[in-house]
Amino acid sequence: MDFFKTYSKGLKKIKKANLKKISSIFFWFMTGAILASFFLLGFSYLLFQKTYQNVVYPGVTVDGVNFSQKSGDFVKKYYDKKNEEIKDTKLVFSFENNVATVSAQDIDLGYDSDLLAIQSLSIGRTGDAFTNISLIVQAYFSGINLEPSYTYTESKLAEKLSSIVAKINTKPQNAVFEFKDNRVTAFKPSLNGRDVDVEKTNDLITQKQKAIVKLGKPQILTFTVPIKIIEPEITTDKANNLGIKELIGVGTSLFAGSIESRIYNINLATSRINGALIKPDEVFSFNEVLGDISAFTGYKQAYVIQNGRTVLGDGGGVCQVSTTFFRAILNAGLPIIERTAHAYRVSYYEQDSPPGLDATIYVPTVDLKFKNDTGSYILVQAVVDNANQRLTFYFYGKKDGRVVNMSSPVITSQAPPPEAKYEDDPTLPTGQVKQVDFAAWGANVYFTREVIKDGKKIISERFNSNYRPWQAVFLRGTKP
């Protein structure tokens, strides 16, 4: 038994020694194999790098275009040529009446050829050898596709748009509101400023870059310049506590051809209406606010209609003011209580309007009246543009949602003027003829106006004007 035990122990020692020896051999074999593999891989990597030195590795594409074994300079020239194909593309930027046109070449718009050349060469050429080998193997066996890069020069775009930007950009204007003796003595409504939104403008270009270059030929694209609104520190409603906030109505007329004294009277009468404040629910009387019209109150003589004739009289031209005021009332959608048309068609009032949109006044019997039913104060502002011979009334208040629908004036019948009348005048030398009244066609004219508020019709009316045919009158000199 002792013999067998000793023999078994001997065998175990021999087996352990052999296993240890085999393990050692296997370890060194595997170590050598690994080292050999690393050496072979490293040698292959170095050989691969040497073979494809300064060219794009196999399997690397840009937007599907294979640039394997092509130099970076080749990639750059390829995309530079693509950019040449679209250089005449026009980008038209507009806002209101301001337009600026920029070409793709002006702002270097197109493929970013420099970046694409660098990116295509950089695949497999990072600072990490293991990452490089992984990318090279991936490109070789399954390919690596790079998305194209696009570019344009923002500073060049800004320079090309500078002229239109200068016209668009405006500073906000604070409101001015000075009140004295129930009249506004100084008024300037607030105005929002505006700036071109540079960031959004650049976004517009960025969004279109791919489509522009993909087309591969010149095209024309239009853009509306994006704007940023800048509010003033003092808005109109903050400048007063009367609820006056915004423009609610405008009326205009032309007075081209007026004599000097008529223009003077227009300016004077307008100045006496300008700045008027109308309280909520107040009935505004044009005559009451205007006051006396005579030489005593500063008016000069100009032609007026009196006793069926056109004659020189104090305040000629004041009806230009009442007519323009009437048009502002109409457009503001305010209820008109009293209005009278002229006896005959006056050419001044048809320079920028069809017949039927006039209103005469004659202090104290013939008036123009309306009611302020807006629930807020109304401020009257007027501008006399003597250079262009235009009068404009502006009504400021608070909009209440009313919508005005006016028909165009309709002429139902016309009548020619009577034959000219000649009257002897002993104050004029014999043979001299002087025209003192002018012919005008008669006409019956009407128009309608509806005012809708909150879906309900609050005003529905018809304005009739019956103009008499007017006779031309000439004075014939009889003085010896």
DOSE-550733 format. One record per atom (N, C-alpha, C): x, y, z. Coordinates in steps of 0.2 Angstrom, whole numbers, padded with zeros to 4 digits, always signed. Layout:
<atoms>
XYZ...
</atoms>
This chain:
<atoms>
+0004-0006+0000+0000+0000+0000+0004+0006+0000+0010+0006+0004+0014+0012+0004+0017+0013-0003+0018+0008-0006+0022+0008-0013+0017+0012-0017+0011+0010-0017+0006+0013-0022+0005+0021-0020+0005+0022-0014+0004+0029-0012+0010+0033-0014+0015+0030-0013+0021+0034-0015+0021+0035-0023+0019+0030-0026+0019+0031-0034+0014+0036-0036+0008+0036-0033+0003+0041-0035+0005+0048-0033+0009+0049-0028+0011+0056-0026+0016+0058-0032+0020+0053-0034+0025+0055-0039+0022+0057-0045+0017+0053-0047+0013+0055-0054+0010+0062-0053+0007+0063-0048+0004+0070-0047+0009+0075-0047+0015+0074-0045+0021+0079-0045+0023+0080-0052+0023+0075-0056+0025+0075-0063+0020+0079-0067+0014+0077-0066+0008+0081-0069+0008+0088-0068+0009+0090-0062+0009+0097-0060+0015+0101-0063+0021+0097-0064+0026+0100-0067+0025+0101-0074+0022+0096-0077+0021+0096-0085+0016+0102-0086+0010+0102-0082+0005+0107-0083+0008+0114-0082+0013+0115-0078+0016+0122-0076+0020+0123-0082+0023+0118-0085+0028+0119-0091+0024+0121-0097+0018+0117-0098+0014+0119-0104+0011+0126-0103+0008+0127-0097+0005+0134-0096+0010+0139-0098+0016+0138-0096+0022+0144-0097+0023+0144-0105+0023+0138-0108+0024+0138-0115+0018+0142-0119+0012+0140-0117+0006+0143-0120+0006+0151-0119+0008+0153-0113+0008+0160-0111+0013+0164-0116+0019+0161-0116+0024+0165-0120+0022+0164-0128+0018+0159-0130+0016+0158-0137+0011+0164-0138+0006+0164-0134+0001+0169-0135+0004+0176-0134+0008+0177-0130+0011+0184-0129+0015+0186-0136+0018+0181-0138+0022+0182-0145+0017+0183-0151+0011+0179-0150+0007+0180-0156+0003+0187-0156+0002+0189-0149-0001+0196-0149+0003+0201-0151+0010+0200-0149+0015+0205-0150+0016+0205-0158+0016+0199-0161+0016+0199-0168+0011+0202-0172+0005+0201-0169-0001+0204-0172-0001+0212-0172+0001+0214-0166+0001+0221-0165+0007+0224-0170+0012+0220-0170+0017+0223-0175+0015+0223-0182+0011+0217-0184+0009+0217-0191+0003+0222-0192-0001+0223-0187-0006+0229-0188-0003+0235-0188+0002+0237-0184+0005+0243-0184+0009+0244-0190+0012+0239-0193+0016+0239-0199+0011+0241-0205+0005+0237-0204+0000+0238-0210-0003+0245-0209-0004+0248-0203-0007+0254-0202-0002+0260-0205+0004+0259-0203+0009+0263-0206+0010+0263-0213+0010+0257-0216+0010+0256-0223+0004+0259-0227-0002+0258-0223-0008+0261-0226-0008+0269-0226-0005+0271-0221-0005+0279-0220+0000+0281-0226+0006+0278-0227+0011+0280-0231+0008+0279-0239+0004+0274-0240+0001+0273-0246-0004+0279-0248-0008+0281-0243-0013+0286-0244-0012+0293-0241-0005+0294-0241-0003+0300-0238-0005+0306-0242-0009+0311-0238-0011+0317-0241-0017+0316-0246-0020+0310-0246-0026+0309-0250-0032+0307-0245-0038+0307-0248-0043+0304-0244-0043+0297-0244-0045+0294-0238-0044+0287-0237-0050+0283-0241-0049+0277-0243-0054+0274-0247-0061+0273-0243-0067+0274-0247-0073+0273-0244-0076+0280-0241-0072+0285-0241-0075+0291-0238-0078+0295-0244-0085+0297-0243-0089+0301-0247-0091+0307-0244-0093+0312-0248-0096+0318-0246-0103+0319-0250-0108+0318-0246-0115+0319-0249-0115+0314-0255-0113+0308-0254-0113+0303-0259-0108+0303-0265-0103+0308-0265-0098+0309-0270-0092+0306-0267-0089+0301-0270-0083+0297-0268-0077+0301-0270-0073+0303-0264-0067+0306-0265-0061+0302-0263-0062+0295-0263-0056+0291-0261-0050+0292-0266-0044+0293-0262-0038+0294-0265-0037+0301-0269-0042+0305-0267-0042+0312-0270-0038+0317-0264-0035+0322-0267-0031+0326-0262-0037+0331-0260-0035+0335-0254-0039+0340-0251-0040+0345-0256-0035+0347-0260-0035+0352-0265-0040+0350-0271-0041+0344-0272-0046+0341-0277-0053+0342-0274-0054+0341-0268-0060+0342-0265-0062+0349-0265-0058+0353-0263-0059+0360-0263-0061+0363-0270-0057+0361-0275-0058+0363-0282-0065+0361-0284-0067+0355-0282-0073+0352-0284-0079+0356-0282-0079+0358-0276-0084+0362-0273-0084+0369-0275-0078+0372-0276-0077+0379-0279-0081+0379-0286-0080+0374-0290-0083+0373-0296-0091+0373-0296-0093+0370-0291-0100+0369-0289-0103+0376-0287-0099+0380-0284-0101+0387-0282-0101+0392-0288-0097+0390-0292-0097+0395-0298-0104+0394-0302-0106+0388-0302-0113+0387-0305-0119+0391-0302-0118+0393-0296-0124+0396-0293-0122+0404-0291-0116+0406-0293-0114+0413-0291-0119+0418-0293-0122+0417-0299-0127+0422-0301-0134+0422-0298-0135+0417-0293-0141+0417-0290-0143+0424-0286-0149+0426-0287-0151+0433-0284-0155+0432-0278-0153+0435-0273-0157+0436-0267-0160+0443-0266-0167+0443-0267-0170+0450-0267-0174+0451-0260-0171+0456-0256-0174+0457-0250-0178+0464-0250-0184+0463-0248-0189+0469-0248-0193+0470-0242-0195+0476-0241-0199+0478-0235-0202+0485-0238-0209+0485-0238-0213+0490-0240-0210+0492-0247-0208+0498-0248-0205+0500-0255-0198+0500-0256-0194+0497-0251-0187+0496-0250-0185+0489-0253-0180+0489-0258-0178+0483-0261-0170+0483-0261-0167+0477-0260-0160+0477-0261-0159+0470-0264-0155+0469-0269-0153+0463-0272-0146+0461-0271-0145+0455-0269-0138+0452-0267-0137+0446-0271-0131+0445-0274-0130+0439-0278-0126+0434-0273-0127+0427-0275-0123+0422-0270-0116+0424-0270-0113+0426-0276-0106+0428-0276-0104+0434-0271-0109+0439-0271-0107+0444-0266-0106+0442-0259-0109+0437-0257-0109+0435-0250-0106+0429-0249-0102+0426-0254-0099+0420-0254-0103+0414-0252-0109+0414-0254-0114+0409-0253-0113+0403-0257-0113+0397-0253-0112+0391-0257-0109+0385-0252-0106+0380-0256-0102+0375-0252-0096+0378-0248-0095+0376-0242-0089+0378-0238-0083+0373-0241-0080+0375-0246-0076+0370-0250-0069+0369-0245-0067+0374-0242-0061+0374-0237-0063+0369-0232-0069+0369-0228-0070+0365-0223-0071+0358-0225-0075+0357-0231-0076+0350-0234-0069+0347-0236-0064+0350-0238-0058+0347-0240-0054+0345-0233-0055+0349-0228-0052+0347-0221-0055+0341-0218-0062+0341-0219-0066+0336-0215-0065+0329-0219-0065+0329-0226-0064+0323-0229-0057+0320-0228-0052+0324-0227-0045+0322-0226-0044+0320-0219-0048+0323-0214-0047+0321-0207-0050+0314-0205-0054+0311-0209-0057+0305-0207-0051+0300-0207-0050+0297-0201-0044+0292-0200-0037+0295-0198-0038+0302-0197-0032+0306-0195-0032+0310-0189-0035+0307-0184-0036+0310-0177-0030+0309-0173-0030+0311-0167-0024+0310-0163-0024+0303-0159-0029+0299-0160-0030+0293-0157-0029+0287-0162-0024+0283-0162-0022+0278-0167-0028+0273-0167-0030+0271-0161-0036+0266-0161-0042+0268-0165-0044+0275-0163-0049+0278-0167-0048+0278-0174-0042+0280-0176-0040+0280-0183-0041+0274-0187-0039+0268-0184-0039+0262-0187-0046+0260-0187-0050+0261-0182-0058+0259-0182-0061+0263-0188-0060+0270-0189-0063+0273-0194-0060+0271-0201-0054+0269-0202-0051+0267-0208-0055+0261-0210-0055+0256-0205-0058+0249-0207-0066+0250-0209-0069+0255-0205-0076+0256-0206-0077+0259-0213-0073+0264-0215-0073+0267-0222-0072+0262-0227-0067+0258-0226-0065+0253-0231-0070+0248-0233-0073+0246-0227-0078+0240-0228-0085+0242-0229-0087+0248-0226-0094+0250-0226-0095+0257-0228-0090+0261-0228-0090+0268-0231-0092+0273-0225-0090+0279-0226-0092+0284-0221-0094+0290-0226-0100+0292-0225-0103+0298-0229-0103+0304-0225-0100+0310-0227-0100+0316-0224-0106+0320-0227-0110+0324-0222-0115+0329-0224-0111+0335-0227-0114+0338-0232-0110+0344-0235-0111+0350-0230-0106+0354-0230-0106+0360-0226-0107+0366-0231-0111+0371-0228-0112+0377-0232-0110+0383-0229-0109+0389-0233-0107+0395-0229-0109+0401-0233-0109+0406-0230-0109+0413-0233-0106+0418-0228-0105+0424-0230-0101+0429-0225-0106+0434-0223-0108+0433-0216-0113+0438-0213-0111+0445-0214-0105+0447-0213-0102+0454-0214-0104+0456-0221-0103+0452-0226-0104+0455-0233-0111+0456-0234-0115+0451-0231-0123+0452-0232-0125+0459-0228-0122+0460-0222-0124+0466-0219-0122+0472-0223-0116+0472-0226-0114+0477-0230-0118+0479-0236-0121+0473-0239-0125+0474-0245-0132+0476-0243-0134+0475-0237-0141+0477-0235-0141+0484-0231-0135+0487-0231-0134+0493-0226-0139+0498-0229-0139+0499-0235-0143+0505-0238-0151+0504-0236-0153+0498-0237-0160+0496-0236-0162+0496-0228-0157+0494-0224-0157+0494-0217-0158+0501-0214-0154+0506-0217-0154+0513-0215-0161+0516-0216-0164+0514-0222-0171+0516-0223-0176+0513-0219-0175+0507-0217-0180+0504-0212-0180+0505-0205-0174+0506-0203-0173+0507-0195-0175+0514-0193-0179+0514-0189-0181+0521-0186-0182+0520-0178-0180+0526-0175-0181+0526-0168-0188+0527-0166-0190+0524-0160-0197+0525-0157-0198+0533-0155-0204+0535-0156-0205+0542-0154-0210+0542-0148-0208+0546-0143-0212+0547-0137-0218+0551-0139-0224+0550-0136-0230+0554-0136-0229+0561-0133-0232+0566-0136-0232+0573-0133-0239+0575-0132-0242+0577-0126-0249+0578-0125-0249+0584-0120-0250+0590-0122-0251+0596-0118-0258+0599-0119-0261+0600-0113-0268+0601-0112-0269+0608-0109-0273+0612-0112-0274+0619-0108-0281+0622-0111-0285+0624-0106-0292+0627-0108-0296+0623-0112-0297+0616-0110-0301+0612-0114-0299+0611-0121-0292+0612-0123-0290+0611-0129-0283+0608-0129-0281+0604-0133-0274+0601-0134-0270+0606-0138-0265+0609-0134-0261+0614-0137-0254+0611-0141-0253+0605-0139-0247+0602-0142-0248+0594-0142-0248+0591-0147-0249+0584-0148-0245+0581-0153-0242+0575-0151-0238+0571-0156-0239+0564-0154-0242+0560-0158-0244+0553-0156-0237+0549-0155-0237+0544-0151-0231+0540-0151-0231+0535-0157-0224+0534-0159-0223+0530-0165-0218+0524-0163-0220+0518-0165-0215+0513-0163-0209+0513-0168-0204+0512-0165-0198+0511-0169-0197+0504-0172-0192+0503-0177-0192+0497-0180-0184+0496-0181-0182+0490-0181-0175+0488-0183-0176+0481-0187-0171+0481-0192-0171+0474-0196-0168+0469-0191-0172+0464-0191-0170+0458-0186-0164+0454-0190-0158+0456-0188-0152+0453-0191-0152+0445-0190-0153+0443-0184-0153+0436-0183-0158+0432-0187-0164+0434-0188-0169+0431-0192-0167+0432-0199-0164+0437-0201-0162+0438-0208-0157+0432-0210-0152+0431-0205-0147+0426-0207-0150+0419-0207-0155+0418-0202-0159+0412-0202-0162+0410-0209-0165+0416-0212-0168+0415-0219-0163+0412-0224-0157+0415-0224-0152+0413-0228-0150+0405-0227-0149+0404-0220-0147+0397-0218-0152+0392-0220-0158+0394-0220-0164+0389-0221-0164+0387-0229-0161+0392-0233-0162+0391-0240-0155+0389-0244-0150+0389-0240-0143+0387-0242-0143+0381-0246-0146+0375-0243-0145+0369-0246-0149+0369-0252-0155+0371-0253-0159+0371-0259-0156+0375-0264-0152+0381-0262-0149+0385-0267-0143+0381-0271-0139+0378-0267-0133+0374-0270-0135+0368-0273-0140+0365-0271-0143+0358-0274-0145+0359-0281-0148+0365-0282-0151+0366-0288-0146+0367-0294-0140+0369-0292-0134+0369-0296-0135+0374-0302-0139+0379-0302-0140+0384-0307-0142+0391-0304-0142+0396-0308-0144+0403-0305-0152+0403-0304-0154+0406-0299-0161+0407-0298-0162+0413-0294-0169+0415-0294-0170+0421-0290-0175+0420-0284-0173+0422-0278-0177+0420-0272-0178+0427-0269-0184+0428-0266-0187+0434-0263-0188+0433-0256-0186+0438-0252-0187+0437-0245-0190+0444-0242-0194+0443-0237-0197+0449-0234-0192+0450-0228-0190+0456-0227-0185+0458-0222-0189+0457-0215-0186+0453-0211-0190+0452-0204-0188+0459-0200-0193+0461-0196-0193+0467-0193-0194+0466-0185-0190+0470-0181-0192+0470-0174-0195+0477-0172-0200+0476-0169-0204+0483-0167-0201+0485-0160-0200+0491-0160-0197+0494-0153-0202+0499-0151-0205+0498-0145-0210+0502-0142-0207+0508-0139-0210+0514-0139-0207+0520-0136-0208+0519-0128-0205+0523-0124-0206+0523-0117-0212+0526-0115-0214+0532-0119-0221+0535-0117-0225+0534-0123-0230+0530-0123-0235+0529-0128-0241+0534-0127-0245+0535-0133-0250+0540-0133-0255+0539-0127-0257+0533-0125-0261+0532-0120-0258+0533-0113-0252+0532-0113-0248+0534-0106-0247+0542-0105-0247+0545-0111-0246+0552-0111-0252+0556-0109-0258+0553-0108-0264+0556-0106-0269+0552-0102-0273+0554-0099-0278+0550-0095-0285+0551-0097-0286+0553-0104-0292+0553-0107-0294+0547-0111-0290+0542-0111-0292+0536-0115-0290+0537-0123-0286+0543-0124-0284+0544-0131-0278+0539-0133-0279+0535-0137-0274+0529-0138-0271+0529-0145-0276+0530-0150-0274+0528-0157-0278+0532-0162-0276+0531-0168-0280+0535-0174-0286+0531-0176-0292+0534-0176-0298+0531-0177-0302+0533-0184-0299+0539-0187-0302+0541-0193-0298+0547-0196-0298+0547-0203-0294+0552-0207-0299+0554-0213-0298+0561-0214-0301+0564-0220-0296+0569-0223-0297+0568-0230-0292+0573-0234-0296+0576-0240-0293+0582-0242-0295+0585-0248-0290+0589-0251-0290+0591-0257-0285+0595-0261-0288+0602-0262-0284+0607-0262-0287+0614-0264-0282+0617-0269-0280+0613-0274-0275+0616-0279-0279+0621-0283-0276+0626-0285-0279+0632-0289-0282+0637-0285-0282+0636-0278-0285+0641-0274-0281+0648-0274-0285+0654-0274-0281+0660-0273-0278+0661-0266-0274+0666-0266-0270+0667-0260-0274+0668-0254-0280+0672-0254-0284+0673-0249-0288+0667-0246-0290+0663-0251-0293+0657-0249-0289+0652-0245-0283+0651-0248-0278+0647-0244-0277+0650-0237-0276+0656-0236-0275+0660-0230-0281+0658-0225-0287+0658-0228-0293+0656-0224-0294+0649-0222-0291+0645-0226-0291+0637-0225-0286+0636-0219-0281+0639-0219-0276+0639-0214-0279+0641-0207-0282+0647-0207-0285+0650-0201-0290+0646-0198-0295+0644-0202-0301+0640-0200-0298+0633-0197-0293+0630-0200-0291+0624-0198-0287+0625-0191-0284+0630-0190-0280+0631-0184-0285+0632-0178-0291+0634-0180-0296+0635-0174-0300+0628-0173-0300+0624-0177-0303+0617-0176-0297+0612-0173-0291+0613-0175-0286+0609-0173-0285+0609-0165-0284+0603-0162-0284+0602-0155-0290+0602-0151-0296+0602-0155-0302+0601-0151-0303+0595-0148-0306+0595-0142-0307+0588-0138-0314+0587-0138-0317+0581-0140-0324+0580-0139-0325+0575-0134-0329+0576-0129-0330+0572-0124-0335+0566-0126-0335+0561-0122-0339+0555-0124-0347+0557-0123-0350+0556-0128-0358+0557-0129-0359+0565-0131-0353+0568-0132-0354+0576-0134-0356+0576-0141-0360+0581-0143-0362+0583-0149-0357+0588-0151-0353+0587-0156-0349+0592-0159-0352+0596-0164-0352+0603-0163-0354+0608-0168-0348+0611-0171-0347+0611-0178-0342+0614-0181-0342+0621-0181-0348+0624-0181-0349+0631-0181-0347+0634-0174-0349+0630-0169-0348+0633-0162-0341+0633-0160-0337+0628-0163-0330+0628-0161-0326+0633-0166-0329+0633-0172-0325+0638-0177-0326+0645-0175-0332+0647-0172-0334+0654-0170-0335+0658-0176-0335+0665-0175-0337+0670-0180-0332+0670-0186-0335+0670-0192-0331+0671-0198-0332+0678-0201-0328+0682-0200-0328+0689-0203-0321+0692-0203-0321+0698-0206-0315+0701-0206-0312+0703-0199-0317+0704-0195-0316+0706-0188-0312+0700-0184-0313+0694-0186-0310+0688-0183-0304+0686-0187-0302+0690-0192-0296+0688-0196-0296+0685-0203-0302+0684-0205-0303+0681-0212-0303+0686-0217-0300+0684-0223-0300+0688-0229-0305+0686-0234-0306+0691-0239-0311+0689-0244-0309+0684-0249-0313+0680-0250-0312+0675-0256-0319+0673-0258-0320+0669-0263-0326+0667-0266-0330+0663-0262-0337+0665-0261-0342+0661-0257-0348+0661-0261-0352+0656-0259-0359+0656-0262-0364+0660-0258-0367+0665-0261-0371+0669-0257-0377+0671-0262-0383+0670-0260-0389+0672-0263-0389+0670-0271-0387+0664-0271-0387+0661-0278-0382+0663-0283-0377+0666-0280-0371+0669-0284-0364+0667-0280-0359+0666-0284-0352+0665-0281-0349+0672-0281-0348+0675-0275-0346+0682-0274-0340+0682-0269-0336+0687-0269-0331+0688-0264-0335+0689-0257-0332+0686-0252-0335+0687-0246-0330+0685-0240-0331+0687-0234-0327+0685-0229-0327+0677-0228-0321+0674-0227-0320+0667-0225-0321+0662-0231-0321+0665-0237-0321+0660-0243-0315+0655-0242-0317+0648-0243-0312+0643-0242-0314+0639-0235-0318+0642-0231-0319+0638-0224-0323+0631-0226-0327+0631-0231-0330+0625-0233-0325+0620-0235-0319+0621-0237-0314+0616-0238-0313+0613-0232-0313+0616-0226-0311+0613-0220-0317+0609-0218-0323+0612-0218-0329+0608-0216-0330+0601-0220-0328+0602-0227-0329+0596-0231-0324+0591-0229-0318+0593-0228-0312+0588-0225-0314+0585-0219-0317+0589-0214-0319+0587-0208-0325+0581-0208-0329+0583-0213-0335+0578-0214-0332+0571-0216-0327+0571-0221-0324+0565-0223-0321+0561-0217-0318+0565-0213-0315+0561-0207-0320+0558-0202-0326+0562-0201-0332+0559-0197-0334+0553-0201-0335+0553-0207-0337+0547-0211-0333+0541-0210-0326+0542-0211-0322+0536-0210-0321+0534-0203-0322+0538-0198-0322+0536-0191-0328+0532-0189-0333+0532-0193-0339+0528-0192-0343+0532-0186-0343+0538-0186-0347+0542-0180-0354+0544-0183-0359+0544-0179-0365+0546-0181-0366+0554-0183-0368+0555-0189-0368+0562-0191-0375+0565-0190-0376+0570-0186-0382+0573-0185-0385+0578-0190-0380+0582-0192-0382+0587-0197-0376+0588-0202-0379+0588-0209-0374+0589-0214-0378+0592-0220-0375+0597-0223-0378+0600-0229-0373+0600-0235-0376+0598-0241-0372+0598-0247-0371+0605-0250-0366+0607-0254-0366+0613-0257-0372+0614-0262-0373+0620-0264-0378+0622-0269-0376+0619-0276-0370+0619-0277-0368+0617-0284-0361+0613-0283-0359+0609-0288-0353+0606-0288-0347+0610-0288-0343+0610-0283-0337+0614-0282-0331+0610-0284-0327+0612-0289-0322+0608-0292-0316+0606-0287-0315+0610-0282-0310+0609-0277-0311+0602-0274-0318+0601-0273-0320+0595-0269-0320+0588-0273-0319+0589-0279-0318+0583-0284-0311+0582-0287-0307+0586-0284-0300+0584-0286-0297+0578-0284-0299+0575-0279-0297+0568-0276-0303+0564-0274-0309+0566-0276-0315+0562-0274-0320+0563-0279-0325+0558-0279-0331+0559-0283-0336+0564-0280-0341+0566-0284-0345+0571-0281-0349+0568-0275-0352+0572-0270-0356+0570-0265-0353+0569-0258-0346+0570-0258-0343+0570-0252-0341+0577-0249-0345+0581-0249-0344+0588-0247-0349+0590-0241-0347+0595-0238-0351+0598-0233-0350+0606-0232-0356+0609-0233-0355+0617-0232-0357+0619-0225-0355+0625-0223-0357+0628-0217-0358+0635-0218-0363+0638-0214-0364+0645-0215-0366+0647-0208-0362+0650-0204-0363+0653-0197-0368+0658-0197-0373+0658-0193-0375+0652-0188-0380+0647-0190-0382+0647-0197-0388+0643-0198-0387+0637-0201-0381+0636-0205-0380+0629-0208-0374+0626-0204-0375+0621-0201-0369+0618-0197-0367+0611-0199-0362+0608-0196-0360+0601-0197-0359+0599-0190-0363+0593-0189-0363+0591-0182-0362+0583-0182-0359+0580-0177-0359+0573-0176-0358+0572-0168-0360+0566-0166-0360+0564-0159-0354+0559-0158-0350+0560-0153-0345+0555-0150-0348+0550-0146-0349+0544-0150-0353+0538-0146-0348+0533-0145-0341+0535-0145-0336+0529-0144-0335+0528-0136-0337+0532-0132-0336+0530-0125-0329+0533-0122-0325+0536-0127-0319+0539-0125-0318+0546-0128-0314+0550-0126-0313+0557-0129-0310+0556-0136-0312+0561-0140-0309+0561-0147-0305+0568-0147-0299+0567-0150-0295+0573-0151-0294+0574-0159-0295+0580-0161-0295+0582-0168-0288+0585-0169-0285+0583-0174-0278+0585-0176-0279+0587-0184-0275+0592-0186-0276+0594-0193-0269+0596-0196-0268+0594-0202-0262+0596-0205-0263+0600-0212-0261+0606-0213-0262+0609-0219-0255+0609-0223-0255+0605-0228-0249+0604-0233-0249+0609-0238-0247+0615-0237-0247+0621-0242-0243+0619-0248-0238+0616-0248-0234+0614-0253-0237+0610-0258-0241+0605-0256-0245+0600-0260-0252+0602-0260-0254+0607-0257-0261+0610-0257-0266+0604-0255-0264+0601-0249-0268+0596-0246-0270+0597-0239-0276+0596-0237-0278+0597-0230-0280+0590-0228-0278+0588-0221-0280+0582-0218-0282+0583-0211-0287+0579-0209-0289+0579-0202-0288+0572-0200-0286+0572-0193-0285+0565-0190-0289+0565-0184-0293+0560-0183-0296+0559-0176-0293+0554-0172-0291+0556-0166-0288+0551-0162-0293+0549-0156-0293+0543-0154-0297+0541-0148-0295+0534-0146-0300+0530-0146-0299+0523-0144-0304+0519-0148-0301+0514-0152-0305+0510-0156-0310+0505-0152-0316+0505-0155-0321+0500-0151-0323+0495-0156-0320+0493-0161-0321+0488-0165-0326+0489-0171-0328+0495-0172-0333+0497-0177-0330+0497-0184-0334+0494-0189-0331+0494-0195-0336+0498-0200-0333+0502-0204-0336+0506-0209-0337+0503-0216-0343+0503-0219-0343+0501-0226-0347+0507-0229-0344+0510-0234-0346+0515-0238-0347+0513-0245-0352+0515-0248-0353+0514-0255-0350+0520-0259-0348+0519-0266-0346+0524-0270-0352+0529-0272-0351+0535-0272-0356+0540-0274-0359+0538-0281-0366+0538-0281-0369+0536-0287-0373+0543-0290-0371+0544-0296-0375+0550-0300-0381+0547-0303-0387+0550-0301-0393+0547-0304-0395+0551-0310-0394+0557-0310-0396+0562-0315-0391+0568-0316-0390+0570-0322-0386+0576-0323-0390+0581-0327-0388+0588-0326-0391+0593-0330-0386+0598-0332-0386+0600-0338-0380+0605-0341-0382+0612-0338-0376+0615-0337-0377+0622-0335-0381+0627-0340-0384+0632-0337-0388+0636-0342-0383+0640-0346-0385+0643-0351-0381+0647-0355-0378+0653-0351-0372+0655-0353-0368+0660-0349-0372+0666-0349-0372+0670-0344-0375+0676-0343-0370+0682-0343-0372+0687-0347-0368+0693-0347-0371+0699-0344-0368+0703-0340-0371+0709-0337-0367+0715-0338-0370+0720-0340-0366+0727-0341-0364+0729-0334-0357+0732-0334-0354+0734-0328-0351+0741-0330-0354+0746-0328-0351+0753-0329-0345+0755-0326-0343+0750-0322-0336+0752-0318-0330+0749-0322-0332+0745-0327-0327+0742-0331-0326+0745-0338-0320+0746-0341-0319+0750-0347-0323+0746-0353-0326+0750-0357-0329+0747-0363-0325+0742-0367-0327+0736-0368-0324+0731-0372-0320+0726-0367-0320+0727-0361-0317+0722-0356-0322+0718-0353-0321+0711-0353-0325+0706-0350-0322+0703-0344-0326+0702-0339-0323+0699-0333-0328+0693-0330-0325+0687-0330-0330+0682-0327-0330+0682-0320-0336+0682-0317-0337+0682-0310-0340+0676-0307-0343+0672-0311-0346+0665-0309-0344+0660-0314-0344+0654-0312-0342+0648-0316-0347+0643-0317-0347+0640-0323-0352+0635-0325-0351+0629-0321-0356+0625-0319-0355+0618-0316-0362+0614-0318-0361+0608-0320-0366+0603-0321-0370+0602-0315-0377+0602-0315-0381+0599-0310-0381+0592-0309-0382+0589-0303-0382+0582-0303-0386+0580-0296-0389+0574-0296-0392+0571-0290-0387+0565-0288-0384+0566-0282-0379+0561-0280-0381+0558-0274-0380+0551-0273-0381+0548-0266-0375+0543-0265-0374+0542-0258-0370+0536-0256-0373+0534-0250-0371+0528-0248-0373+0525-0242-0368+0523-0237-0369+0523-0231-0364+0521-0226-0367+0516-0220-0364+0511-0219-0366+0506-0214-0360+0506-0209-0362+0506-0202-0356+0505-0197-0358+0499-0193-0354+0494-0193-0355+0487-0189-0351+0487-0183-0354+0485-0177-0350+0485-0171-0353+0479-0168-0348+0474-0166-0350+0468-0162-0355+0464-0166-0354+0464-0173-0359+0460-0177-0366+0463-0178-0367+0469-0175-0373+0473-0176-0372+0479-0180-0378+0481-0184-0378+0487-0188-0380+0493-0183-0375+0497-0182-0377+0503-0177-0379+0509-0181-0376+0510-0188-0378+0515-0192-0380+0513-0199-0385+0515-0202-0387+0513-0209-0390+0520-0212-0387+0523-0216-0389+0529-0219-0388+0530-0226-0391+0535-0229-0390+0537-0236-0389+0545-0236-0384+0547-0239-0383+0554-0240-0385+0556-0247-0389+0561-0247-0391+0564-0254-0388+0571-0255-0386+0572-0261-0384+0579-0263-0387+0581-0269-0391+0586-0269-0394+0589-0275-0391+0595-0278-0386+0595-0283-0383+0600-0285-0386+0604-0291-0387+0610-0290-0391+0614-0296-0386+0615-0301-0389+0615-0307-0384+0617-0313-0382+0625-0312-0376+0626-0313-0374+0633-0311-0372+0637-0317-0374+0643-0317-0373+0647-0323-0366+0651-0323-0363+0652-0328-0357+0656-0329-0359+0663-0330-0356+0668-0326-0358+0675-0327-0352+0679-0328-0353+0683-0333-0348+0688-0336-0350+0695-0335-0345+0699-0333-0347+0706-0333-0344+0710-0339-0348+0714-0342-0346+0717-0349-0345+0725-0347-0339+0727-0348-0338+0734-0347-0342+0739-0352-0344+0744-0349-0348+0749-0352-0345+0756-0351-0340+0757-0347-0337+0763-0345-0334+0766-0351-0336+0773-0353-0333+0776-0359-0325+0777-0358
</atoms>
